[in-house]
Amino acid sequence: MAGRGAIDGEMDGGVGYNFGYTENMKTAVSVPDDLFRLAEATARRLRVSRSKLYATAISEFLNRQQRNAVTERLNEVYSRRPAKVDSALHRAQLKSLEKDSW
């Protein structure tokens, strides 16, 4: 495989690690028994492999973390100066709320 180099022993002539038939990274993780059972049941219900379920869950978690990081950064930037709203605009906004029935 191109690009693996010293990791799999190609550069030094060693035997190296057998990456197998897949380009996906294989890993082992420990999860509590109850979480494992719930994940197994969910994978069966959704008719997906355990690997697909875990990959999807990790991907969604990381996407949420990235969105949260952007929100936190924006909050930090905008919190440096107090928000100033034009008084006429503020009055117009308040007046329009009076007309709405909540």
N, C-alpha and C positions, 0 to 999 in steps of 0.2 A: 504494500500500500504506500502510495506516495505521501510524503509529509509527516510520517510517523518517526522516521529517523532513529535517534538514539533510544527512544522510548521502547521500541520493539526489537532493538539489537541490530538493525540493519547497518548502522554506521560503524560499529566496532566488530562486525563479523560474528557476534554472538548469536545464540539461538533466539532469544527474545520471547515476548509474550505472544500467544496465539489469540488474535482478536476475533477469530471465528467467522461465521457466515454473515454477521450483521454489522452494520456501521453504527448502530446504536450503542451507547455506553451501558454496560451492565454494572449494577451496583447492588449491594445488600444493605438493607436498613432494618432496624428493629422498631416495631410498633407494638403498642399494648394489645393483648389478646382480643379485647372487646372491639377495638378499632379494626383489627384485622378481620374479625368475623363480619363486621358491618361492611367493610370494603368488599369482602368476598361476596356477600349477599347482593350488594349493589352491582358489582360487576356481572353477576349472573342475571340479575333483573334487566340490566341494560344490554346484556349480550355482548359485552366487550371483555377483552382479556384484563387480567389484573394489571399488567404492565401499562395498557392503554388507560385504565382508570387512574393509576398513580401518576402517569405522565400528564394527563389532563388536569388532575387536581393540582399538581405542582405548577403547571403552566398558568392556570387561573390564579393561583396564589401569587405568583411572581408578577403577573400583570397587575393585580390589585395593589401590590406593594409599590410598583412603579407609579401607578396613578396617584397613590397616597403620597409618594415622595414629591411629585409635581405639585400637588395641592398644598403640601406643607411648605414648599419653597415659595409658592405664590402667596400664601398667608404671611410668610415671613417678610417678603418684599412689601406687600401692601400694608402691613402693620407698622411700618416705619413712620408713616405720615398719617395723621388723622384724615378721614374722608371729609371732604367739604362739598356740600350740595348747595347749589344756588337756591336761595330762599324762595324765590318765585316758583321754581320747579318743585320744591318740597311742598309748598302750599297746594299746588295743582295736583300733586300725587295724593296728598291727604284728602283733598276735596273729591277726587275720583273714587276713593275708597268708600266714602260715605254713600255713594250711589249703589254700590254693589250689595247684594243681599248674600250674606254668608250663610 
